[in-house]
Amino acid sequence: MNPTNAGSAMNDNNEDAQGKQFRVLDFEPNCPDCAVAVGEPHEYDEYDGGCDVARCLVTGLQRLMCGLDHDCGRDVWTGWWPGLVDCEQLGWMIGPGLPDLNRLYTEATWDPTRCTWVKPG
């Protein structure tokens, strides 16, 4: 710890006194909506669409709101909020654990073959 920050709980690098970095979105062993474990498909319900976190594998957007006439597929819970890993890989982070999802959804292109967001061009 920097001696000039000895009385402060946080320093300029978003680290606490023990040197651990704070993350806004962190790994979750279970989906925060449907509670499935990592590696399991999100819950699906024909009546209400099921899990709010689940993504359409064709568009990359929220499955619950997908109104297109196609099979959205069944994505699995990875332990990370949708888009977080993509933003980290693209370098589009607002802060530790805080992805710039607005930029992701407006500037990136969904690749349904690889199920990931990519920079255009």
Order of alpha helices (4+ residues) and beta strands (2+ residues): alpha-beta-beta-alpha-beta-beta
